[in-house]
Amino acid sequence: MILTGVLQAASLLLWFFHVNNLPILHVLVPLRFVLLVFMYKSILTGYVRSWVFEALIIGFCIFSVVNTLFFDPWNTFNSNAMTLESIILIILSLSTYVFLMDKRMTEHLKNYLRPVELMNSGVFIYYAPSLLLTYFGKYIIQVVNPELSRYTWIIHGIFSVIMYYFFWRALWKRSST
């Protein structure tokens, strides 16, 4: 997650200098997706075949490249890839909640149950509202009143902070167990 933090910092820096930071999304989205799918692959070992995760990663990366080349140019909002990313990660998150009800899963995770719950909750809390925001992202940026658009993105930023806080807490819990 350090690499995504570096990309977020670069995006903020570009924003301060009034430079279009949207091209960073075309790198950040596939990178973040790959990292989170690897997380779910390790959590759901024994419940979902590993080739499913590998297919998701390869398919999403191909989709992201095609999307950037033909649909959402690199200097625009990456709404198609972000919408698909949100849908897939919400499905993985909800699936993990269901699998966490199985006693075998709690045995499989043993000391890592609480960190897994925190990370999964962070993903769900961020991606559930982000799905609507990314789906309507281009509309919000181009059509909606700029003041309302800013507030919408501030709320999105708050959800992002919540997700990373949950990740931090999970890592903290993991190191103390």
KATA-V148057 format. One record per run of one state. SS is the DSSP state (2 for helix, 1 for strand, 0 for the rest). FROM is the first residue (numbers start at 1). TO is the last residue. If there is no record, write none. Layout:
# KATA-V148057
ss=SS from=FROM to=TO
ss=SS from=FROM to=TO
This chain:
# KATA-V148057
ss=0 from=1 to=1
ss=2 from=2 to=16
ss=0 from=17 to=21
ss=2 from=22 to=43
ss=0 from=44 to=49
ss=2 from=50 to=70
ss=0 from=71 to=78
ss=2 from=79 to=99
ss=0 from=100 to=102
ss=2 from=103 to=135
ss=0 from=136 to=136
ss=2 from=137 to=142
ss=0 from=143 to=145
ss=2 from=146 to=176
ss=0 from=177 to=177
